[in-house]
């Protein structure tokens, strides 16, 4: 289950990036083809002096970029060119390092810069020929490229290309990927682009910029004289929230995968995503952790599998597993609902429990087959309502349905009232979407529901004509009571109300009795065919919700599928560094396999310093602190602490003390102060 689920999640991520990566590949192909097929006109010569550059706007979900660039590099290698160099800002702080990394990854050899030379005259040595010296420059790269493409022909890519696309395979493009453009030094980037522009006629260079924020970053980092050397084409990936919505839709809102989250666990994972890193990869890691925790902590998770396998496992349960089933809260509630004779059998007979367990597992599978299509239909109807009473995203509605009976909430009542006011076009569009959802579901019962809704969607209200009543807004009648065409007949009660008006356009002359009569007219007037049909459809959807959207906790044996330990997930994924550091410093024996709770020789220096600083006030005297540390450290070594009284602390302990205080300052527990030169200020209150 774990392997299949993780593989499917990775496949979903690759499919989301497929459109962008295919467009990028096509851009590189066109750039390489235009390099070798230049015309003699002025526009082609101007275009040939520019470096083709793809600007990939990937969003702020930085942890996910690694997978995107790995897929991109693999796609370029398999389909187009072996000459791909990917660089990051942290390894290219200077022009010398950037040039070294690019050449090293393109040539496939270790490049070492000669530090004795000036930066303008860069050099490198290879491991195979340590005595041979080659200039680390683009001219050397051009010479190497010419020899590499002539002497050893480039291997054909795995994918078969057409004849027009394979013309430039003998001289494939050289792609340089800047994975985090915003982090690069603008001066380093400018110098590299200026140098590369001098060799654009000899080398088929293509740049790829990975951008996390906005395309305007290029204009901000590069002056016009440099950016004009680039021929930039923009590629936009899906937002991270769209990625998350797709992952939840494909992995959780389906009966294909049986492992599920409780509402609290899903809220924790989504909260970490929205408020910390926007990383879908980290969300999937949380899914992996929850899956492992569930199968490790819940022995009955062996029943969390396909229906036929689960029925076999249920029949093979041992007595201890049967006891675990009997102790499940959902099963205990099920037992309480049975007649006394059945209760006795469920509490005493293991074979009877196994048989009932098989029946309940079938019911659980059927419940999920009906739950998700009904959930999607409700979301289709409520996602177009103003202010989104049940949430804009389907995951919000899903969490609400997991927590409670959704039809008992005030938000649901508001949504139903708004649905009863939908216009014809909006309602028909929603019904058509519901029909599509129910048509492709696996439940035969819901397929019949879809057929009935399809019939409702095909019925149209009768258009106004002579002899038919006209659906007129009551407020419009109040303001313009005689603007109704004569060919439309109104209800007698409505006409009676209008006759009470003193003036057709004077709403201030209405008496209180007149307004009451109008309200009664509005309440008692006959409904139009469309209103009758709309109310029938809404009642039908309401009954569908109340039948199939019961929360999972209402189902016996739901604990087999649902993981609900939100505290464990939060503790592992949403760590609190301050608490963890204080625990490690106060109780080092928990980490050092030492059972004693006192300061001992096994405690590191920083732990001794930390515990001593807890005994001080707001300002700590460094000399007193040093003496206290020396006393503890000397006693831990088995020596007499009184031997250092009145004497000097040896240099080794003094150095260890200074290092420990520096580490404590780095962690934010103390800081230097100008109040007293030989003191530090304490930044914490109390112990752990």
Secondary structure per residue as TSV (DSSP state, phi and psi in degrees):
chain	resnum	aa	ss	phi	psi
A	1	X	-	360.0	-44.8
A	2	X	H	-62.7	-48.1
A	3	X	H	-62.4	-43.7
A	4	X	H	-65.5	-41.2
A	5	X	H	-66.7	-44.9
A	6	X	H	-67.8	-39.5
A	7	X	H	-62.0	-41.2
A	8	X	H	-66.3	-39.1
A	9	X	H	-63.1	-42.3
A	10	X	H	-64.7	-38.9
A	11	X	H	-64.2	-37.7
A	12	X	H	-63.3	-42.9
A	13	X	H	-63.0	-41.1
A	14	X	H	-65.4	-37.9
A	15	X	H	-66.1	-34.6
A	16	X	H	-66.4	-33.6
A	17	X	H	-91.6	-2.9
A	18	X	H	-62.0	-44.0
A	19	X	H	-62.5	-44.0
A	20	X	H	-66.1	-43.1
A	21	X	H	-68.4	-36.4
A	22	X	H	-64.1	-40.7
A	23	X	H	-64.8	-37.6
A	24	X	H	-65.9	-41.9
A	25	X	H	-62.5	-40.9
A	26	X	H	-64.9	-36.8
A	27	X	H	-63.8	-43.7
A	28	X	H	-65.7	-38.7
A	29	X	H	-62.1	-46.4
A	30	X	H	-64.2	-38.4
A	31	X	H	-64.7	-43.0
A	32	X	H	-68.2	-38.5
A	33	X	H	-66.4	-40.1
A	34	X	H	-68.4	-25.9
A	35	X	H	-66.1	-38.5
A	36	X	H	-94.6	-4.5
A	37	X	S	-125.4	53.9
A	38	X	-	-81.4	143.2
A	39	X	-	-95.4	174.8
A	40	X	S	-96.1	1.7
A	41	X	S	-76.1	165.4
A	42	X	H	-64.1	-40.7
A	43	X	H	-64.1	-39.6
A	44	X	H	-66.5	-38.1
A	45	X	H	-66.7	-38.7
A	46	X	H	-66.4	-41.8
A	47	X	H	-66.8	-32.9
A	48	X	H	-69.3	-21.6
A	49	X	T	-82.6	-4.3
A	50	X	S	-100.3	151.1
A	51	X	E	-93.0	119.5
A	52	X	E	-60.1	128.8
A	53	X	E	-135.1	126.8
A	54	X	E	-101.8	122.1
A	55	X	E	-100.3	109.1
A	56	X	E	-97.3	110.3
A	57	X	E	-89.5	104.1
A	58	X	-	-102.1	-11.8
A	59	X	-	93.5	175.5
A	60	X	S	-86.4	2.1
A	61	X	-	-80.2	73.7
A	62	X	H	-58.2	-40.7
A	63	X	H	-60.2	-23.9
A	64	X	H	-81.6	-14.8
A	65	X	H	-66.1	-29.4
A	66	X	H	-59.1	-46.0
A	67	X	H	-63.8	-39.2
A	68	X	H	-63.4	-45.5
A	69	X	H	-70.7	-33.9
A	70	X	H	-64.4	-43.5
A	71	X	H	-64.5	-38.4
A	72	X	H	-64.9	-46.5
A	73	X	H	-62.4	-42.6
A	74	X	H	-64.1	-39.5
A	75	X	H	-65.4	-41.4
A	76	X	H	-66.2	-41.2
A	77	X	H	-64.1	-43.3
A	78	X	H	-75.9	-27.3
A	79	X	H	-111.4	-22.2
A	80	X	T	-139.1	-56.7
A	81	X	-	-147.7	144.3
A	82	X	S	-88.1	-6.6
A	83	X	-	-95.1	84.5
A	84	X	E	-130.8	126.6
A	85	X	E	-122.0	123.6
A	86	X	E	-112.8	125.8
A	87	X	E	-127.8	153.3
A	88	X	-	-121.3	157.5
A	89	X	G	-67.0	-34.4
A	90	X	G	-66.8	-19.6
A	91	X	G	-105.2	4.3
A	92	X	-	-134.2	65.0
A	93	X	S	-81.0	-13.2
A	94	X	S	-137.8	161.7
A	95	X	H	-59.4	-37.9
A	96	X	H	-60.3	-43.8
A	97	X	H	-71.5	-38.5
A	98	X	H	-62.7	-45.9
A	99	X	H	-62.9	-39.7
A	100	X	H	-63.0	-45.6
A	101	X	H	-66.1	-40.7
A	102	X	H	-63.9	-47.9
A	103	X	H	-65.4	-39.2
A	104	X	H	-62.7	-41.3
A	105	X	H	-82.6	-21.8
A	106	X	H	-80.6	-41.1
A	107	X	H	-82.8	-16.2
A	108	X	T	72.4	29.2
A	109	X	S	-138.5	162.3
A	110	X	-	-78.1	122.1
A	111	X	-	-109.2	125.5
A	112	X	-	-120.1	127.6
A	113	X	-	-80.8	136.1
A	114	X	-	-77.7	111.1
A	115	X	T	-70.3	-17.6
A	116	X	T	-77.0	-18.2
A	117	X	S	-89.2	162.9
A	118	X	-	-71.1	159.8
A	119	X	T	-63.5	-28.8
A	120	X	T	-73.4	-22.8
A	121	X	S	-112.5	74.5
A	122	X	-	-80.9	148.1
A	123	X	E	-142.5	165.5
A	124	X	E	-149.3	160.1
A	125	X	-	-123.3	145.4
A	126	X	-	-96.9	156.5
A	127	X	S	-69.1	-35.5
A	128	X	T	-68.7	-37.4
A	129	X	T	-125.7	75.7
A	130	X	T	-64.1	-23.0
A	131	X	T	-86.3	-19.9
A	132	X	-	-78.2	133.2
A	133	X	-	-114.7	128.2
A	134	X	E	-129.5	138.1
A	135	X	E	-66.3	129.4
A	136	X	-	-83.7	81.8
A	137	X	S	-147.9	169.2
A	138	X	H	-69.8	-24.6
A	139	X	H	-64.5	-40.7
A	140	X	H	-65.3	-36.3
A	141	X	H	-65.5	-38.6
A	142	X	H	-63.3	-43.3
A	143	X	H	-63.5	-43.4
A	144	X	H	-63.9	-39.7
A	145	X	H	-63.9	-42.2
A	146	X	H	-63.6	-42.8
A	147	X	H	-71.3	-35.7
A	148	X	H	-68.6	-36.6
A	149	X	H	-82.8	-20.4
A	150	X	H	-91.7	-47.0
A	151	X	H	-75.9	-42.2
A	152	X	S	-121.4	98.9
A	153	X	-	-56.1	144.6
A	154	X	-	-69.0	135.7
A	155	X	-	-66.4	143.3
A	156	X	-	-67.8	144.0
A	157	X	-	-68.4	165.9
A	158	X	S	-66.3	-35.7
A	159	X	S	-84.4	138.2
A	160	X	-	-77.2	127.9
A	161	X	-	-106.9	160.3
A	162	X	-	-73.2	169.8
A	163	X	T	-63.8	-37.9
A	164	X	T	-67.6	-33.5
A	165	X	T	-78.4	-25.4
A	166	X	T	-87.9	-0.3
A	167	X	T	-64.3	-37.3
A	168	X	T	-96.9	12.0
A	169	X	G	-70.0	-24.5
A	170	X	G	-68.8	-21.6
A	171	X	G	-134.5	74.5
A	172	X	-	-69.8	159.0
A	173	X	-	-69.6	157.7
A	174	X	E	-106.9	112.0
A	175	X	E	-104.7	128.0
A	176	X	E	-116.4	121.3
A	177	X	E	-106.1	122.0
A	178	X	E	-99.4	101.0
A	179	X	S	-68.7	-36.3
A	180	X	-	-130.8	82.9
A	181	X	G	-61.1	-40.3
A	182	X	G	-61.4	-26.9
A	183	X	G	-84.9	-11.7
A	184	X	S	-73.7	150.1
A	185	X	-	-69.2	125.7
A	186	X	H	-56.4	-37.5
A	187	X	H	-68.0	-41.4
A	188	X	H	-62.3	-43.3
A	189	X	H	-64.5	-42.7
A	190	X	H	-62.3	-45.7
A	191	X	H	-61.8	-41.1
A	192	X	H	-65.7	-41.7
A	193	X	H	-66.3	-40.1
A	194	X	H	-63.5	-40.9
A	195	X	H	-66.8	-44.0
A	196	X	H	-64.9	-33.1
A	197	X	H	-64.4	-21.9
A	198	X	T	-75.8	-15.9
A	199	X	T	-118.2	14.3
A	200	X	T	-68.0	-20.5
A	201	X	T	-83.0	-14.5
A	202	X	T	-106.5	-23.2
A	203	X	S	-129.3	126.8
A	204	X	-	-77.5	73.3
A	205	X	E	-79.2	143.6
A	206	X	E	-138.5	128.2
A	207	X	E	-101.7	146.2
A	208	X	E	-128.8	118.3
A	209	X	E	-100.9	122.5
A	210	X	E	-90.8	114.7
A	211	X	E	-116.2	131.0
A	212	X	S	-97.1	-24.1
A	213	X	S	-106.0	-80.0
A	214	X	-	-146.2	150.4
A	215	X	T	-60.6	-22.2
A	216	X	H	-65.1	-10.2
A	217	X	H	-59.1	-35.6
A	218	X	H	-62.9	-46.1
A	219	X	H	-66.9	-30.7
A	220	X	H	-72.5	-35.8
A	221	X	H	-86.8	-29.6
A	222	X	S	-116.0	132.3
A	223	X	-	-68.9	166.7
A	224	X	H	-62.4	-33.9
A	225	X	H	-63.8	-25.1
A	226	X	H	-94.9	-44.5
A	227	X	H	-65.2	-24.5
A	228	X	T	-69.9	-12.6
A	229	X	T	-84.4	-2.7
A	230	X	E	-111.7	137.7
A	231	X	E	-102.0	96.2
A	232	X	E	-96.3	134.5
A	233	X	E	-126.0	133.9
A	234	X	E	-92.3	136.9
A	235	X	E	-128.5	128.6
A	236	X	E	-115.4	126.8
A	237	X	-	-90.0	165.1
A	238	X	-	-65.1	150.2
A	239	X	-	-68.5	157.9
A	240	X	H	-65.0	-30.4
A	241	X	H	-68.7	-34.3
A	242	X	H	-68.1	-36.9
A	243	X	H	-60.4	-47.1
A	244	X	H	-62.6	-43.1
A	245	X	H	-60.7	-38.2
A	246	X	H	-69.2	-41.6
A	247	X	H	-61.2	-46.3
A	248	X	H	-63.9	-39.7
A	249	X	H	-65.7	-40.8
A	250	X	H	-81.9	-29.1
A	251	X	H	-101.0	-31.2
A	252	X	T	-111.2	-36.6
A	253	X	S	-88.7	48.9
A	254	X	S	-153.1	151.5
A	255	X	S	-89.1	4.1
A	256	X	S	-68.3	-41.1
A	257	X	S	-104.6	129.8
A	258	X	-	-89.9	-20.9
A	259	X	-	-74.4	130.8
A	260	X	E	-132.7	160.6
A	261	X	E	-100.6	147.5
A	262	X	-	-76.6	171.4
A	263	X	H	-63.0	-40.8
A	264	X	H	-68.4	-41.0
A	265	X	H	-64.1	-44.0
A	266	X	H	-64.2	-37.5
A	267	X	H	-65.7	-37.9
A	268	X	H	-63.4	-47.9
A	269	X	H	-65.6	-42.5
A	270	X	H	-67.6	-36.8
A	271	X	H	-63.7	-41.7
A	272	X	H	-62.7	-40.0
A	273	X	I	-63.9	-47.3
A	274	X	I	-76.7	-29.9
A	275	X	I	-110.2	0.6
A	276	X	I	-126.1	-62.0
A	277	X	I	-132.6	-12.4
A	278	X	-	54.5	30.3
A	279	X	-	-102.1	118.5
A	280	X	H	-70.3	-32.9
A	281	X	H	-61.4	-43.2
A	282	X	H	-68.8	-32.5
A	283	X	H	-62.8	-41.5
A	284	X	H	-68.1	-34.5
A	285	X	H	-63.3	-38.5
A	286	X	H	-62.4	-36.4
A	287	X	H	-63.2	-43.0
A	288	X	H	-62.3	-45.2
A	289	X	H	-60.4	-45.7
A	290	X	H	-63.2	-39.6
A	291	X	H	-64.0	-45.5
A	292	X	H	-65.1	-42.1
A	293	X	H	-62.6	-40.0
A	294	X	H	-64.9	-48.7
A	295	X	H	-72.6	-21.3
A	296	X	H	-83.7	-38.8
A	297	X	H	-92.8	-18.6
A	298	X	-	-114.3	102.3
A	299	X	G	-61.1	-28.8
A	300	X	G	-77.4	0.7
A	301	X	G	-66.5	-7.9
A	302	X	G	-62.1	-20.0
A	303	X	G	-87.0	-2.2
A	304	X	-	-86.4	80.4
A	305	X	S	-158.9	-170.0
A	306	X	-	-62.9	156.8
A	307	X	H	-59.1	-46.8
A	308	X	H	-64.8	-41.1
A	309	X	H	-66.0	-39.6
A	310	X	H	-64.2	-38.7
A	311	X	H	-65.3	-38.1
A	312	X	H	-65.9	-45.0
A	313	X	H	-63.5	-35.3
A	314	X	H	-65.2	-36.4
A	315	X	H	-72.1	-22.1
A	316	X	T	-99.0	11.6
A	317	X	-	-65.6	140.9
A	318	X	-	-87.3	178.3
A	319	X	H	-63.4	-35.9
A	320	X	H	-66.5	-38.7
A	321	X	H	-68.3	-36.2
A	322	X	H	-62.6	-39.8
A	323	X	H	-63.5	-38.5
A	324	X	H	-63.8	-39.3
A	325	X	H	-63.0	-43.5
A	326	X	H	-64.7	-23.2
A	327	X	H	-91.0	-5.3
A	328	X	S	-67.0	135.0
A	329	X	H	-57.7	-40.1
A	330	X	H	-67.0	-37.1
A	331	X	H	-70.7	-35.9
A	332	X	H	-64.2	-39.4
A	333	X	H	-65.2	-37.1
A	334	X	H	-63.8	-39.9
A	335	X	H	-64.7	-40.0
A	336	X	H	-64.3	-25.2
A	337	X	T	-83.0	-8.3
A	338	X	S	-89.2	166.6
A	339	X	-	-71.2	158.9
A	340	X	H	-55.4	-40.9
A	341	X	H	-62.2	-42.1
A	342	X	H	-67.7	-35.3
A	343	X	H	-62.0	-40.5
A	344	X	H	-63.3	-43.1
A	345	X	H	-63.8	-40.7
A	346	X	H	-70.0	-22.5
A	347	X	H	-98.9	-11.5
A	348	X	H	-122.0	-29.1
A	349	X	-	-103.5	117.4
A	350	X	H	-68.8	-41.2
A	351	X	H	-64.2	-38.1
A	352	X	H	-66.6	-39.0
A	353	X	H	-63.0	-39.2
A	354	X	H	-63.1	-42.3
A	355	X	H	-64.5	-43.2
A	356	X	H	-65.8	-36.0
A	357	X	H	-61.7	-41.0
A	358	X	H	-62.7	-41.5
A	359	X	H	-64.5	-40.9
A	360	X	H	-69.4	-33.5
A	361	X	H	-66.8	-40.4
A	362	X	H	-61.0	-41.8
A	363	X	H	-64.9	-35.7
A	364	X	H	-67.8	-40.9
A	365	X	H	-64.1	-41.5
A	366	X	H	-66.0	-37.1
A	367	X	H	-59.7	-44.0
A	368	X	H	-72.1	-31.7
A	369	X	H	-63.0	-32.5
A	370	X	H	-90.0	-26.9
A	371	X	H	-65.8	-50.6
A	372	X	H	-71.2	-40.4
A	373	X	H	-62.5	-39.5
A	374	X	H	-64.9	-37.7
A	375	X	H	-62.8	-43.5
A	376	X	H	-65.8	-39.0
A	377	X	H	-63.7	-42.9
A	378	X	H	-63.9	-38.3
A	379	X	H	-67.0	-38.1
A	380	X	H	-59.7	-40.1
A	381	X	H	-77.0	-30.3
A	382	X	H	-97.6	-15.6
A	383	X	T	-75.4	-12.3
A	384	X	T	-99.8	-0.3
A	385	X	S	-78.0	150.5
A	386	X	T	-66.0	140.7
A	387	X	T	65.8	1.8
A	388	X	-	47.7	70.3
A	389	X	T	-60.2	-29.0
A	390	X	T	-108.7	17.9
A	391	X	-	98.7	148.3
A	392	X	S	-83.3	-39.0
A	393	X	S	-91.7	149.1
A	394	X	H	-67.7	-26.2
A	395	X	H	-65.4	-30.6
A	396	X	H	-66.7	-43.8
A	397	X	H	-66.1	-36.9
A	398	X	H	-62.9	-44.8
A	399	X	H	-62.3	-40.6
A	400	X	H	-63.6	-39.5
A	401	X	H	-71.7	-28.7
A	402	X	H	-71.8	-31.5
A	403	X	H	-79.5	-41.2
A	404	X	S	-154.5	177.9
A	405	X	-	-74.0	111.1
A	406	X	G	-63.9	-30.1
A	407	X	G	-75.2	-6.7
A	408	X	G	-95.9	4.4
A	409	X	S	-93.9	155.3
A	410	X	H	-67.8	-33.0
A	411	X	H	-62.8	-36.8
A	412	X	H	-66.5	-41.7
A	413	X	H	-61.7	-40.5
A	414	X	H	-63.9	-40.7
A	415	X	H	-63.9	-41.6
A	416	X	H	-64.8	-37.9
A	417	X	H	-65.0	-39.2
A	418	X	H	-69.7	-35.9
A	419	X	H	-64.1	-35.3
A	420	X	T	-69.8	-4.3
A	421	X	T	-111.6	6.4
A	422	X	-	-66.9	145.7
A	423	X	-	-73.3	166.7
A	424	X	H	-60.9	-47.3
A	425	X	H	-63.0	-42.6
A	426	X	H	-64.8	-44.0
A	427	X	H	-66.2	-42.2
A	428	X	H	-63.3	-41.2
A	429	X	H	-61.9	-44.0
A	430	X	H	-63.9	-41.0
A	431	X	H	-65.2	-36.5
A	432	X	H	-64.6	-38.9
A	433	X	H	-66.2	-39.7
A	434	X	H	-63.8	-38.6
A	435	X	H	-62.9	-41.0
A	436	X	H	-62.9	-40.7
A	437	X	H	-64.8	-46.5
A	438	X	H	-75.4	-24.4
A	439	X	H	-68.0	-35.8
A	440	X	T	-97.8	6.3
A	441	X	S	-79.9	163.7
A	442	X	S	-86.4	-13.4
A	443	X	-	-81.2	124.9
A	444	X	H	-66.7	-34.5
A	445	X	H	-64.6	-42.3
A	446	X	H	-73.5	-26.0
A	447	X	H	-64.2	-38.2
A	448	X	H	-66.1	-37.1
A	449	X	H	-61.3	-41.7
A	450	X	H	-61.3	-39.0
A	451	X	H	-65.0	-39.2
A	452	X	H	-67.4	-40.0
A	453	X	H	-67.0	-33.9
A	454	X	H	-63.8	-39.5
A	455	X	H	-64.8	-36.2
A	456	X	H	-68.3	-37.1
A	457	X	H	-68.4	-30.1
A	458	X	H	-77.6	-22.6
A	459	X	-	-72.7	134.3
A	460	X	-	-120.8	142.9
A	461	X	-	-62.6	145.1
A	462	X	-	-66.8	128.5
A	463	X	-	-66.9	151.7
A	464	X	-	-61.6	134.9
A	465	X	-	-156.0	177.5
A	466	X	T	-63.7	132.9
A	467	X	T	93.0	-12.7
A	468	X	S	-103.7	150.1
A	469	X	B	-80.4	153.4
A	470	X	-	-107.7	133.1
A	471	X	-	-77.4	107.0
A	472	X	-	-116.5	134.6
A	473	X	-	-65.5	131.3
A	474	X	H	-65.4	-37.3
A	475	X	H	-66.8	-34.6
A	476	X	H	-65.5	-35.8
A	477	X	H	-65.6	-36.0
A	478	X	H	-63.2	-39.0
A	479	X	H	-86.2	-36.3
A	480	X	-	-131.0	70.5
A	481	X	T	-69.4	-20.3
A	482	X	T	-110.5	17.5
A	483	X	-	-91.7	5.8
A	484	X	S	-82.3	129.0
A	485	X	-	-56.4	146.5
A	486	X	T	-67.9	-24.6
A	487	X	T	-73.3	-13.1
A	488	X	S	-96.1	130.5
A	489	X	B	-92.6	137.3
A	490	X	-	-102.7	163.6
A	491	X	-	-69.2	147.3
A	492	X	H	-62.8	-36.0
A	493	X	H	-65.8	-37.6
A	494	X	H	-66.0	-43.2
A	495	X	H	-60.6	-38.1
A	496	X	H	-61.8	-39.4
A	497	X	H	-66.8	-39.7
A	498	X	H	-66.2	-32.7
A	499	X	H	-64.7	-19.6
A	500	X	T	-79.1	-12.4
A	501	X	-	-73.3	138.1
A	502	X	S	-79.5	-35.0
A	503	X	S	-146.1	139.5
A	504	X	T	-63.2	-25.6
A	505	X	T	-114.8	7.7
A	506	X	-	-107.8	96.3
A	507	X	G	-77.1	-10.7
A	508	X	G	-82.1	-12.2
A	509	X	G	-89.9	1.2
A	510	X	-	-68.5	133.4
A	511	X	-	-86.3	162.6
A	512	X	H	-62.3	-38.7
A	513	X	H	-64.6	-36.4
A	514	X	H	-64.4	-43.1
A	515	X	H	-64.5	-38.7
A	516	X	H	-63.6	-40.3
A	517	X	H	-65.7	-38.4
A	518	X	H	-65.8	-39.1
A	519	X	H	-62.6	-40.2
A	520	X	H	-67.6	-35.7
A	521	X	H	-64.1	-41.3
A	522	X	H	-65.8	-33.8
A	523	X	H	-75.3	-35.0
A	524	X	H	-99.8	-4.8
A	525	X	S	-68.8	152.3
A	526	X	-	-69.7	144.8
A	527	X	-	-86.3	149.2
A	528	X	-	-74.0	162.5
A	529	X	H	-56.9	-37.0
A	530	X	H	-66.8	-41.2
A	531	X	H	-63.6	-39.9
A	532	X	H	-63.1	-44.5
A	533	X	H	-65.1	-42.4
A	534	X	H	-62.3	-45.3
A	535	X	H	-63.3	-38.0
A	536	X	H	-64.9	-40.9
A	537	X	H	-65.5	-44.2
A	538	X	H	-63.4	-41.5
A	539	X	H	-63.1	-36.9
A	540	X	H	-66.1	-44.1
A	541	X	H	-64.7	-39.8
A	542	X	H	-61.5	-41.3
A	543	X	H	-67.4	-35.8
A	544	X	H	-62.8	-42.3
A	545	X	H	-64.5	-46.6
A	546	X	H	-69.3	-18.1
A	547	X	H	-88.3	-36.1
A	548	X	H	-118.0	-10.3
A	549	X	-	-105.7	37.5
A	550	X	-	-67.0	144.5
A	551	X	-	-63.1	150.7
A	552	X	G	-58.7	-29.0
A	553	X	G	-63.2	-17.5
A	554	X	G	-77.8	-10.9
A	555	X	S	-94.4	129.6
A	556	X	T	-61.0	141.4
A	557	X	T	68.8	19.9
A	558	X	G	-65.0	-22.9
A	559	X	G	-63.0	-20.6
A	560	X	G	-66.2	-33.7
A	561	X	T	-99.5	-33.2
A	562	X	E	-100.3	130.5
A	563	X	E	-97.7	126.2
A	564	X	-	-125.6	7.6
A	565	X	-	-85.0	79.6
A	566	X	H	-68.9	-30.3
A	567	X	H	-62.8	-40.0
A	568	X	H	-64.3	-43.2
A	569	X	H	-63.8	-44.3
A	570	X	H	-64.5	-38.9
A	571	X	H	-67.0	-35.6
A	572	X	H	-83.4	-36.5
A	573	X	H	-100.4	-29.2
A	574	X	S	-115.5	67.3
A	575	X	-	-69.8	154.8
A	576	X	-	-109.8	100.7
A	577	X	H	-58.8	-40.8
A	578	X	H	-61.4	-45.9
A	579	X	H	-64.6	-41.2
A	580	X	H	-64.6	-41.1
A	581	X	H	-66.5	-43.7
A	582	X	H	-64.0	-37.6
A	583	X	H	-64.7	-42.9
A	584	X	H	-65.3	-38.0
A	585	X	H	-76.3	-34.8
A	586	X	H	-80.7	-34.8
A	587	X	-	-128.0	66.6
A	588	X	T	-65.5	-20.4
A	589	X	H	-66.0	-21.0
A	590	X	H	-66.9	-26.5
A	591	X	H	-102.4	-24.6
A	592	X	H	-101.8	14.4
A	593	X	T	57.8	40.4
A	594	X	-	-120.1	121.1
A	595	X	-	-81.1	-17.8
A	596	X	-	-75.4	142.8
A	597	X	-	-98.4	21.1
A	598	X	S	-115.8	166.8
A	599	X	-	-70.1	123.4
A	600	X	-	-134.3	-178.7
A	601	X	T	-66.9	-18.9
A	602	X	T	-77.1	-15.7
A	603	X	S	-76.7	134.6
A	604	X	-	-64.7	163.4
A	605	X	H	-60.3	-39.6
A	606	X	H	-65.7	-30.6
A	607	X	H	-69.6	-39.7
A	608	X	H	-64.4	-45.1
A	609	X	H	-62.1	-40.9
A	610	X	H	-64.8	-45.6
A	611	X	H	-67.6	-34.1
A	612	X	H	-69.1	-34.3
A	613	X	H	-73.1	-19.9
A	614	X	T	-67.9	-21.1
A	615	X	T	-86.9	-2.6
A	616	X	S	-98.8	170.5
A	617	X	-	-89.2	-150.3
A	618	X	S	-69.3	-36.4
A	619	X	E	-110.1	136.0
A	620	X	E	-115.4	125.2
A	621	X	E	-76.0	120.6
A	622	X	H	-64.9	-37.2
A	623	X	H	-68.1	-43.5
A	624	X	H	-64.0	-37.6
A	625	X	H	-64.5	-41.0
A	626	X	H	-64.0	-42.9
A	627	X	H	-65.0	-40.6
A	628	X	H	-64.1	-41.0
A	629	X	H	-63.8	-43.8
A	630	X	H	-62.7	-36.4
A	631	X	H	-63.7	-46.8
A	632	X	H	-66.4	-43.7
A	633	X	H	-65.8	-38.0
A	634	X	H	-67.5	-41.3
A	635	X	H	-65.6	-35.3
A	636	X	H	-66.7	-25.6
A	637	X	T	-83.7	-1.4
A	638	X	T	86.4	12.2
A	639	X	S	-99.5	168.9
A	640	X	-	-82.9	117.4
A	641	X	G	-62.7	-25.1
A	642	X	G	-68.0	-13.6
A	643	X	G	-69.1	-22.3
A	644	X	G	-96.3	-3.3
A	645	X	T	-68.5	131.7
A	646	X	T	75.5	-3.6
A	647	X	S	-112.9	-177.4
A	648	X	-	-91.2	146.5
A	649	X	-	-78.2	134.8
A	650	X	-	-65.2	158.0
A	651	X	H	-64.5	-33.4
A	652	X	H	-64.4	-47.0
A	653	X	H	-66.3	-35.6
A	654	X	H	-62.3	-43.1
A	655	X	H	-66.1	-40.7
A	656	X	H	-63.8	-38.0
A	657	X	H	-64.4	-45.6
A	658	X	H	-62.5	-41.7
A	659	X	H	-64.8	-41.6
A	660	X	H	-66.1	-40.2
A	661	X	H	-65.6	-39.1
A	662	X	H	-62.9	-41.0
A	663	X	H	-64.8	-39.9
A	664	X	H	-65.7	-36.8
A	665	X	H	-68.2	-38.4
A	666	X	H	-63.6	-34.4
A	667	X	T	-78.7	-9.7
A	668	X	T	92.1	22.8
A	669	X	S	-93.3	-28.2
A	670	X	E	-137.8	163.5
A	671	X	E	-150.4	156.9
A	672	X	E	-70.8	152.8
A	673	X	-	-136.0	150.5
A	674	X	S	-92.9	-3.3
A	675	X	S	-67.1	-42.4
A	676	X	-	-140.0	132.6
A	677	X	T	-68.1	-31.1
A	678	X	T	-99.7	23.9
A	679	X	E	-127.8	159.3
A	680	X	E	-125.2	153.2
A	681	X	E	-94.4	136.5
A	682	X	E	-86.7	137.5
A	683	X	-	-109.3	4.8
A	684	X	-	-125.3	164.3
A	685	X	-	-121.7	129.5
A	686	X	S	68.5	-172.7
A	687	X	-	-92.4	-152.6
A	688	X	-	-70.7	360.0
